[in-house]
Structures are given as C-alpha cells and as structure tokens.
Amino acid sequence: MAATSEWFGQSGGGLIARMWTSLQMGVALLGPGPGPPGLDTALRYSDISGQELAAGGGYTTGGQQITNRNTSYDAAANEYNLLGDDMNWGPGANLNVRYAVIYEMVTTDKWLWALLDFGTLVTISNGVFTIDWSAGLLSVQTGGPV
C-alpha cells in the first residue's frame, strides 16, 4: 500500500506565513537578460544580481522592501495568501523591466522566494512602474502528496 501525506491547512503554509511577516522581504527588478533566472538553480540574490537593473532612472540596486507584509488564510482553498503594500518606482522612472524577484533582504545568503514574469518587456519612460499586490503576492496551498 502506498502512503500519501498532506500538510495540515495551517501548518506548512503557516510556517512560511510566519517567515513572511518576520523577515525583511524585498523586490528586485530584472531586465530581459538571456531569459528568466532558473527556478531550479537560482537560490540566492547573488544568483540573479547580474540580471538586475542598473542603478539610476528611478531604480536603486537591491530594489525595495515590501512594506506592511501580512497574511490571510482561505480555509475553503486551503491556502495562505502572502500580502503586502503595492510597490512603485517613480514618478520620473525610466526602466525596462521583464522580471522581478521576491527575496529575503537581510541574511548573508538573501534567499530567493519567487519569480514574477511580466510576460513581456515593460518600458517606462518618465513615469511610474507599479506592482499591484491587491490579489496577493504569493499563495501557499496545502493538500496533495508531498
């Protein structure tokens, strides 16, 4: 007989949710580069820093901290939603953005959490670049065999 396992609704996601609210988390913007950073190979900020936008044009190396991080638990979906304030670069920004990474900003390793793919190169000329988190940044879903 094959055994299966599932996270309890508020355990696995809850662990990540507690880390989300206790660590300093940020977003760094990336240009198109040779493609997206490897989801199986990029682990730390240093793995993506060569693809990060150069300082200037309204951008600062390292990106910005995500403020007012909080979580919500959706029991019907067995899902934790990781939330934070919207982020803006500008006014007056001049940026060419394809990707963004969510990462932990303080420890030496600066662990990567997630990759945002905007689907195309987004060009901002003397404007504002906004990441709208109203639907949540990340979700951690329980269920299925692990």
PyMOL CGO cylinders between C-alpha atoms (Angstrom):
from pymol import cmd
from pymol.cgo import CYLINDER

trace = [
    CYLINDER, 0.00, 0.00, 0.00, 1.36, 3.41, -0.97, 0.3, 1, 1, 1, 1, 1, 1,
    CYLINDER, 1.36, 3.41, -0.97, 1.30, 6.06, 1.72, 0.3, 1, 1, 1, 1, 1, 1,
    CYLINDER, 1.30, 6.06, 1.72, 0.39, 9.65, 0.97, 0.3, 1, 1, 1, 1, 1, 1,
    CYLINDER, 0.39, 9.65, 0.97, 0.87, 12.77, 3.02, 0.3, 1, 1, 1, 1, 1, 1,
    CYLINDER, 0.87, 12.77, 3.02, -0.69, 16.20, 3.14, 0.3, 1, 1, 1, 1, 1, 1,
    CYLINDER, -0.69, 16.20, 3.14, 0.14, 19.38, 5.02, 0.3, 1, 1, 1, 1, 1, 1,
    CYLINDER, 0.14, 19.38, 5.02, -2.32, 20.37, 7.68, 0.3, 1, 1, 1, 1, 1, 1,
    CYLINDER, -2.32, 20.37, 7.68, -4.06, 23.51, 6.41, 0.3, 1, 1, 1, 1, 1, 1,
    CYLINDER, -4.06, 23.51, 6.41, -2.37, 25.85, 8.83, 0.3, 1, 1, 1, 1, 1, 1,
    CYLINDER, -2.37, 25.85, 8.83, 0.95, 24.09, 9.41, 0.3, 1, 1, 1, 1, 1, 1,
    CYLINDER, 0.95, 24.09, 9.41, 3.09, 24.12, 6.24, 0.3, 1, 1, 1, 1, 1, 1,
    CYLINDER, 3.09, 24.12, 6.24, 1.64, 27.34, 4.91, 0.3, 1, 1, 1, 1, 1, 1,
    CYLINDER, 1.64, 27.34, 4.91, 1.65, 28.74, 8.42, 0.3, 1, 1, 1, 1, 1, 1,
    CYLINDER, 1.65, 28.74, 8.42, 5.40, 28.19, 8.72, 0.3, 1, 1, 1, 1, 1, 1,
    CYLINDER, 5.40, 28.19, 8.72, 6.01, 30.15, 5.53, 0.3, 1, 1, 1, 1, 1, 1,
    CYLINDER, 6.01, 30.15, 5.53, 3.47, 32.80, 6.56, 0.3, 1, 1, 1, 1, 1, 1,
    CYLINDER, 3.47, 32.80, 6.56, 5.32, 33.35, 9.86, 0.3, 1, 1, 1, 1, 1, 1,
    CYLINDER, 5.32, 33.35, 9.86, 8.61, 33.73, 7.99, 0.3, 1, 1, 1, 1, 1, 1,
    CYLINDER, 8.61, 33.73, 7.99, 6.93, 36.14, 5.55, 0.3, 1, 1, 1, 1, 1, 1,
    CYLINDER, 6.93, 36.14, 5.55, 5.89, 38.52, 8.31, 0.3, 1, 1, 1, 1, 1, 1,
    CYLINDER, 5.89, 38.52, 8.31, 9.06, 38.24, 10.41, 0.3, 1, 1, 1, 1, 1, 1,
    CYLINDER, 9.06, 38.24, 10.41, 11.77, 38.56, 7.74, 0.3, 1, 1, 1, 1, 1, 1,
    CYLINDER, 11.77, 38.56, 7.74, 12.62, 41.69, 5.77, 0.3, 1, 1, 1, 1, 1, 1,
    CYLINDER, 12.62, 41.69, 5.77, 11.39, 40.89, 2.26, 0.3, 1, 1, 1, 1, 1, 1,
    CYLINDER, 11.39, 40.89, 2.26, 12.03, 42.85, -0.90, 0.3, 1, 1, 1, 1, 1, 1,
    CYLINDER, 12.03, 42.85, -0.90, 11.62, 43.00, -4.66, 0.3, 1, 1, 1, 1, 1, 1,
    CYLINDER, 11.62, 43.00, -4.66, 14.44, 43.48, -7.15, 0.3, 1, 1, 1, 1, 1, 1,
    CYLINDER, 14.44, 43.48, -7.15, 13.67, 44.31, -10.78, 0.3, 1, 1, 1, 1, 1, 1,
    CYLINDER, 13.67, 44.31, -10.78, 15.38, 42.47, -13.64, 0.3, 1, 1, 1, 1, 1, 1,
    CYLINDER, 15.38, 42.47, -13.64, 15.88, 43.25, -17.29, 0.3, 1, 1, 1, 1, 1, 1,
    CYLINDER, 15.88, 43.25, -17.29, 15.28, 40.73, -20.07, 0.3, 1, 1, 1, 1, 1, 1,
    CYLINDER, 15.28, 40.73, -20.07, 18.72, 39.14, -19.76, 0.3, 1, 1, 1, 1, 1, 1,
    CYLINDER, 18.72, 39.14, -19.76, 19.20, 35.82, -21.51, 0.3, 1, 1, 1, 1, 1, 1,
    CYLINDER, 19.20, 35.82, -21.51, 15.84, 34.67, -20.10, 0.3, 1, 1, 1, 1, 1, 1,
    CYLINDER, 15.84, 34.67, -20.10, 14.31, 34.13, -16.70, 0.3, 1, 1, 1, 1, 1, 1,
    CYLINDER, 14.31, 34.13, -16.70, 16.54, 33.05, -13.83, 0.3, 1, 1, 1, 1, 1, 1,
    CYLINDER, 16.54, 33.05, -13.83, 16.50, 29.29, -13.42, 0.3, 1, 1, 1, 1, 1, 1,
    CYLINDER, 16.50, 29.29, -13.42, 13.83, 28.28, -10.92, 0.3, 1, 1, 1, 1, 1, 1,
    CYLINDER, 13.83, 28.28, -10.92, 15.79, 25.11, -10.15, 0.3, 1, 1, 1, 1, 1, 1,
    CYLINDER, 15.79, 25.11, -10.15, 19.24, 26.72, -9.98, 0.3, 1, 1, 1, 1, 1, 1,
    CYLINDER, 19.24, 26.72, -9.98, 18.90, 30.29, -8.67, 0.3, 1, 1, 1, 1, 1, 1,
    CYLINDER, 18.90, 30.29, -8.67, 18.80, 30.20, -4.87, 0.3, 1, 1, 1, 1, 1, 1,
    CYLINDER, 18.80, 30.20, -4.87, 20.27, 33.50, -3.67, 0.3, 1, 1, 1, 1, 1, 1,
    CYLINDER, 20.27, 33.50, -3.67, 20.18, 37.16, -4.61, 0.3, 1, 1, 1, 1, 1, 1,
    CYLINDER, 20.18, 37.16, -4.61, 23.77, 36.79, -5.87, 0.3, 1, 1, 1, 1, 1, 1,
    CYLINDER, 23.77, 36.79, -5.87, 22.47, 34.30, -8.46, 0.3, 1, 1, 1, 1, 1, 1,
    CYLINDER, 22.47, 34.30, -8.46, 20.27, 36.96, -10.10, 0.3, 1, 1, 1, 1, 1, 1,
    CYLINDER, 20.27, 36.96, -10.10, 22.17, 40.18, -9.35, 0.3, 1, 1, 1, 1, 1, 1,
    CYLINDER, 22.17, 40.18, -9.35, 23.86, 40.17, -12.78, 0.3, 1, 1, 1, 1, 1, 1,
    CYLINDER, 23.86, 40.17, -12.78, 20.43, 40.46, -14.39, 0.3, 1, 1, 1, 1, 1, 1,
    CYLINDER, 20.43, 40.46, -14.39, 19.21, 43.19, -12.03, 0.3, 1, 1, 1, 1, 1, 1,
    CYLINDER, 19.21, 43.19, -12.03, 18.57, 46.65, -13.43, 0.3, 1, 1, 1, 1, 1, 1,
    CYLINDER, 18.57, 46.65, -13.43, 21.45, 49.08, -13.05, 0.3, 1, 1, 1, 1, 1, 1,
    CYLINDER, 21.45, 49.08, -13.05, 21.03, 51.85, -10.51, 0.3, 1, 1, 1, 1, 1, 1,
    CYLINDER, 21.03, 51.85, -10.51, 19.58, 55.02, -12.00, 0.3, 1, 1, 1, 1, 1, 1,
    CYLINDER, 19.58, 55.02, -12.00, 16.46, 56.02, -13.87, 0.3, 1, 1, 1, 1, 1, 1,
    CYLINDER, 16.46, 56.02, -13.87, 14.47, 55.76, -10.64, 0.3, 1, 1, 1, 1, 1, 1,
    CYLINDER, 14.47, 55.76, -10.64, 15.87, 52.39, -9.55, 0.3, 1, 1, 1, 1, 1, 1,
    CYLINDER, 15.87, 52.39, -9.55, 18.20, 51.58, -6.65, 0.3, 1, 1, 1, 1, 1, 1,
    CYLINDER, 18.20, 51.58, -6.65, 20.27, 48.38, -6.61, 0.3, 1, 1, 1, 1, 1, 1,
    CYLINDER, 20.27, 48.38, -6.61, 18.60, 45.80, -4.37, 0.3, 1, 1, 1, 1, 1, 1,
    CYLINDER, 18.60, 45.80, -4.37, 15.13, 47.08, -5.15, 0.3, 1, 1, 1, 1, 1, 1,
    CYLINDER, 15.13, 47.08, -5.15, 12.67, 47.95, -2.40, 0.3, 1, 1, 1, 1, 1, 1,
    CYLINDER, 12.67, 47.95, -2.40, 11.42, 46.40, 0.80, 0.3, 1, 1, 1, 1, 1, 1,
    CYLINDER, 11.42, 46.40, 0.80, 7.86, 45.11, 0.77, 0.3, 1, 1, 1, 1, 1, 1,
    CYLINDER, 7.86, 45.11, 0.77, 6.03, 47.06, 3.45, 0.3, 1, 1, 1, 1, 1, 1,
    CYLINDER, 6.03, 47.06, 3.45, 3.08, 46.02, 5.62, 0.3, 1, 1, 1, 1, 1, 1,
    CYLINDER, 3.08, 46.02, 5.62, 3.55, 42.33, 5.00, 0.3, 1, 1, 1, 1, 1, 1,
    CYLINDER, 3.55, 42.33, 5.00, 0.69, 40.23, 6.34, 0.3, 1, 1, 1, 1, 1, 1,
    CYLINDER, 0.69, 40.23, 6.34, -1.13, 37.01, 5.58, 0.3, 1, 1, 1, 1, 1, 1,
    CYLINDER, -1.13, 37.01, 5.58, -4.63, 35.69, 5.18, 0.3, 1, 1, 1, 1, 1, 1,
    CYLINDER, -4.63, 35.69, 5.18, -5.80, 32.09, 5.30, 0.3, 1, 1, 1, 1, 1, 1,
    CYLINDER, -5.80, 32.09, 5.30, -8.52, 30.89, 2.95, 0.3, 1, 1, 1, 1, 1, 1,
    CYLINDER, -8.52, 30.89, 2.95, -9.88, 27.70, 4.54, 0.3, 1, 1, 1, 1, 1, 1,
    CYLINDER, -9.88, 27.70, 4.54, -12.06, 26.83, 1.53, 0.3, 1, 1, 1, 1, 1, 1,
    CYLINDER, -12.06, 26.83, 1.53, -8.99, 26.78, -0.74, 0.3, 1, 1, 1, 1, 1, 1,
    CYLINDER, -8.99, 26.78, -0.74, -6.60, 25.50, 1.96, 0.3, 1, 1, 1, 1, 1, 1,
    CYLINDER, -6.60, 25.50, 1.96, -4.37, 28.39, 1.03, 0.3, 1, 1, 1, 1, 1, 1,
    CYLINDER, -4.37, 28.39, 1.03, -2.28, 31.06, 2.73, 0.3, 1, 1, 1, 1, 1, 1,
    CYLINDER, -2.28, 31.06, 2.73, -2.01, 34.34, 0.84, 0.3, 1, 1, 1, 1, 1, 1,
    CYLINDER, -2.01, 34.34, 0.84, 1.10, 36.44, 1.42, 0.3, 1, 1, 1, 1, 1, 1,
    CYLINDER, 1.10, 36.44, 1.42, 0.24, 40.12, 1.14, 0.3, 1, 1, 1, 1, 1, 1,
    CYLINDER, 0.24, 40.12, 1.14, 1.97, 43.48, 1.19, 0.3, 1, 1, 1, 1, 1, 1,
    CYLINDER, 1.97, 43.48, 1.19, 1.62, 47.08, 0.03, 0.3, 1, 1, 1, 1, 1, 1,
    CYLINDER, 1.62, 47.08, 0.03, 1.77, 47.90, -3.68, 0.3, 1, 1, 1, 1, 1, 1,
    CYLINDER, 1.77, 47.90, -3.68, 5.22, 48.96, -4.86, 0.3, 1, 1, 1, 1, 1, 1,
    CYLINDER, 5.22, 48.96, -4.86, 6.05, 51.97, -7.04, 0.3, 1, 1, 1, 1, 1, 1,
    CYLINDER, 6.05, 51.97, -7.04, 9.18, 53.16, -8.78, 0.3, 1, 1, 1, 1, 1, 1,
    CYLINDER, 9.18, 53.16, -8.78, 8.80, 56.77, -9.93, 0.3, 1, 1, 1, 1, 1, 1,
    CYLINDER, 8.80, 56.77, -9.93, 7.46, 59.26, -10.81, 0.3, 1, 1, 1, 1, 1, 1,
    CYLINDER, 7.46, 59.26, -10.81, 10.06, 60.07, -13.41, 0.3, 1, 1, 1, 1, 1, 1,
    CYLINDER, 10.06, 60.07, -13.41, 11.26, 56.46, -13.73, 0.3, 1, 1, 1, 1, 1, 1,
    CYLINDER, 11.26, 56.46, -13.73, 12.97, 55.28, -16.91, 0.3, 1, 1, 1, 1, 1, 1,
    CYLINDER, 12.97, 55.28, -16.91, 13.04, 51.49, -16.71, 0.3, 1, 1, 1, 1, 1, 1,
    CYLINDER, 13.04, 51.49, -16.71, 13.00, 48.39, -18.92, 0.3, 1, 1, 1, 1, 1, 1,
    CYLINDER, 13.00, 48.39, -18.92, 11.68, 45.56, -16.74, 0.3, 1, 1, 1, 1, 1, 1,
    CYLINDER, 11.68, 45.56, -16.74, 10.92, 41.95, -17.68, 0.3, 1, 1, 1, 1, 1, 1,
    CYLINDER, 10.92, 41.95, -17.68, 11.11, 40.08, -14.36, 0.3, 1, 1, 1, 1, 1, 1,
    CYLINDER, 11.11, 40.08, -14.36, 11.14, 40.74, -10.64, 0.3, 1, 1, 1, 1, 1, 1,
    CYLINDER, 11.14, 40.74, -10.64, 12.26, 38.56, -7.78, 0.3, 1, 1, 1, 1, 1, 1,
    CYLINDER, 12.26, 38.56, -7.78, 10.94, 38.42, -4.25, 0.3, 1, 1, 1, 1, 1, 1,
    CYLINDER, 10.94, 38.42, -4.25, 13.76, 37.75, -1.84, 0.3, 1, 1, 1, 1, 1, 1,
    CYLINDER, 13.76, 37.75, -1.84, 14.75, 37.88, 1.82, 0.3, 1, 1, 1, 1, 1, 1,
    CYLINDER, 14.75, 37.88, 1.82, 16.89, 41.01, 2.19, 0.3, 1, 1, 1, 1, 1, 1,
    CYLINDER, 16.89, 41.01, 2.19, 18.84, 40.73, 5.45, 0.3, 1, 1, 1, 1, 1, 1,
    CYLINDER, 18.84, 40.73, 5.45, 20.77, 37.50, 5.87, 0.3, 1, 1, 1, 1, 1, 1,
    CYLINDER, 20.77, 37.50, 5.87, 24.08, 36.90, 4.13, 0.3, 1, 1, 1, 1, 1, 1,
    CYLINDER, 24.08, 36.90, 4.13, 22.50, 34.45, 1.66, 0.3, 1, 1, 1, 1, 1, 1,
    CYLINDER, 22.50, 34.45, 1.66, 19.49, 36.64, 0.77, 0.3, 1, 1, 1, 1, 1, 1,
    CYLINDER, 19.49, 36.64, 0.77, 17.35, 33.66, -0.23, 0.3, 1, 1, 1, 1, 1, 1,
    CYLINDER, 17.35, 33.66, -0.23, 15.09, 33.96, -3.29, 0.3, 1, 1, 1, 1, 1, 1,
    CYLINDER, 15.09, 33.96, -3.29, 11.41, 33.23, -2.76, 0.3, 1, 1, 1, 1, 1, 1,
    CYLINDER, 11.41, 33.23, -2.76, 9.64, 33.81, -6.08, 0.3, 1, 1, 1, 1, 1, 1,
    CYLINDER, 9.64, 33.81, -6.08, 10.00, 35.00, -9.66, 0.3, 1, 1, 1, 1, 1, 1,
    CYLINDER, 10.00, 35.00, -9.66, 7.50, 37.39, -11.22, 0.3, 1, 1, 1, 1, 1, 1,
    CYLINDER, 7.50, 37.39, -11.22, 7.36, 37.20, -15.02, 0.3, 1, 1, 1, 1, 1, 1,
    CYLINDER, 7.36, 37.20, -15.02, 5.60, 40.19, -16.60, 0.3, 1, 1, 1, 1, 1, 1,
    CYLINDER, 5.60, 40.19, -16.60, 5.26, 38.27, -19.90, 0.3, 1, 1, 1, 1, 1, 1,
    CYLINDER, 5.26, 38.27, -19.90, 6.95, 40.96, -21.97, 0.3, 1, 1, 1, 1, 1, 1,
    CYLINDER, 6.95, 40.96, -21.97, 9.48, 43.75, -21.60, 0.3, 1, 1, 1, 1, 1, 1,
    CYLINDER, 9.48, 43.75, -21.60, 7.77, 46.66, -19.82, 0.3, 1, 1, 1, 1, 1, 1,
    CYLINDER, 7.77, 46.66, -19.82, 9.21, 50.04, -20.78, 0.3, 1, 1, 1, 1, 1, 1,
    CYLINDER, 9.21, 50.04, -20.78, 8.55, 53.01, -18.51, 0.3, 1, 1, 1, 1, 1, 1,
    CYLINDER, 8.55, 53.01, -18.51, 9.59, 56.45, -19.83, 0.3, 1, 1, 1, 1, 1, 1,
    CYLINDER, 9.59, 56.45, -19.83, 9.43, 59.27, -17.29, 0.3, 1, 1, 1, 1, 1, 1,
    CYLINDER, 9.43, 59.27, -17.29, 6.58, 57.52, -15.49, 0.3, 1, 1, 1, 1, 1, 1,
    CYLINDER, 6.58, 57.52, -15.49, 5.71, 55.16, -12.65, 0.3, 1, 1, 1, 1, 1, 1,
    CYLINDER, 5.71, 55.16, -12.65, 6.22, 51.40, -12.58, 0.3, 1, 1, 1, 1, 1, 1,
    CYLINDER, 6.22, 51.40, -12.58, 3.78, 49.73, -10.17, 0.3, 1, 1, 1, 1, 1, 1,
    CYLINDER, 3.78, 49.73, -10.17, 3.47, 46.19, -8.89, 0.3, 1, 1, 1, 1, 1, 1,
    CYLINDER, 3.47, 46.19, -8.89, -0.09, 45.76, -7.63, 0.3, 1, 1, 1, 1, 1, 1,
    CYLINDER, -0.09, 45.76, -7.63, -0.32, 43.18, -4.86, 0.3, 1, 1, 1, 1, 1, 1,
    CYLINDER, -0.32, 43.18, -4.86, -4.09, 43.54, -4.33, 0.3, 1, 1, 1, 1, 1, 1,
    CYLINDER, -4.09, 43.54, -4.33, -4.63, 39.91, -5.32, 0.3, 1, 1, 1, 1, 1, 1,
    CYLINDER, -4.63, 39.91, -5.32, -1.76, 38.77, -3.12, 0.3, 1, 1, 1, 1, 1, 1,
    CYLINDER, -1.76, 38.77, -3.12, 1.93, 38.27, -3.78, 0.3, 1, 1, 1, 1, 1, 1,
    CYLINDER, 1.93, 38.27, -3.78, 2.21, 34.55, -3.32, 0.3, 1, 1, 1, 1, 1, 1,
    CYLINDER, 2.21, 34.55, -3.32, -0.03, 31.74, -2.23, 0.3, 1, 1, 1, 1, 1, 1,
    CYLINDER, -0.03, 31.74, -2.23, 0.95, 28.63, -0.33, 0.3, 1, 1, 1, 1, 1, 1,
    CYLINDER, 0.95, 28.63, -0.33, -1.56, 25.85, -0.89, 0.3, 1, 1, 1, 1, 1, 1,
    CYLINDER, -1.56, 25.85, -0.89, -1.92, 22.74, 1.22, 0.3, 1, 1, 1, 1, 1, 1,
    CYLINDER, -1.92, 22.74, 1.22, -3.11, 19.38, 0.03, 0.3, 1, 1, 1, 1, 1, 1,
    CYLINDER, -3.11, 19.38, 0.03, -1.82, 16.67, -2.29, 0.3, 1, 1, 1, 1, 1, 1,
    CYLINDER, -1.82, 16.67, -2.29, 1.01, 14.26, -1.64, 0.3, 1, 1, 1, 1, 1, 1,
    CYLINDER, 1.01, 14.26, -1.64, 4.35, 15.84, -0.81, 0.3, 1, 1, 1, 1, 1, 1,
]
cmd.load_cgo(trace, "trace")
